[in-house]
């Protein structure tokens, strides 16, 4: 497995942070915890898990 958590999958760097954040928010609003939301978004959007997790943590620290 690669260091970014992507394994053998092709990683997409074209996905913007806003799209990732929206996907995280959507899953967490549906009742998933942060870990589950990160896993689903990583798999669906094919972006590095570290990037998705960092955005999830930033969302937690952002008021509103």
C-alpha positions in Angstrom: 0.0 0.0 0.0 1.2 3.5 -0.8 2.0 6.0 1.9 -1.1 8.1 0.9 -3.4 5.2 1.6 -4.4 4.8 -2.0 -3.0 1.3 -2.5 -3.0 0.4 -6.2 -5.8 2.7 -7.2 -5.2 5.6 -9.5 -5.3 8.8 -7.4 -7.2 11.8 -8.7 -5.5 15.1 -7.9 -8.2 17.0 -10.0 -10.8 16.9 -7.2 -10.9 20.3 -5.4 -10.9 20.8 -1.6 -14.5 22.2 -1.8 -15.8 19.0 -3.4 -14.1 16.9 -0.8 -15.4 19.0 2.1 -18.9 18.9 0.7 -18.7 15.1 0.4 -17.5 14.8 4.0 -20.2 17.2 5.3 -22.9 15.2 3.4 -21.8 11.9 4.9 -21.5 13.3 8.4 -24.9 14.9 8.1 -26.2 11.4 7.2 -24.9 10.1 10.5 -21.5 8.7 9.6 -18.6 9.4 12.0 -15.5 11.1 10.8 -13.6 7.9 10.2 -16.4 6.4 8.1 -16.9 9.6 6.2 -13.2 9.8 5.4 -13.1 6.2 4.2 -16.1 6.6 1.9 -15.0 9.9 0.4 -11.5 8.5 -0.2 -12.9 5.5 -2.0 -15.5 7.4 -4.0 -13.3 10.4 -5.1 -10.0 8.5 -5.3 -8.1 11.1 -3.4 -5.4 10.5 -0.8 -6.8 9.6 2.6 -4.4 12.0 4.3 -5.9 14.9 2.3 -9.5 13.9 3.1 -8.7 13.4 6.8 -7.0 16.8 7.0 -10.0 18.5 5.5 -12.3 16.6 7.9 -10.3 17.8 10.8 -10.3 21.4 9.4 -14.1 21.2 9.1 -14.4 20.1 12.8 -12.3 23.1 13.8 -14.3 25.6 11.6 -17.3 27.2 13.3 -20.7 26.8 11.7 
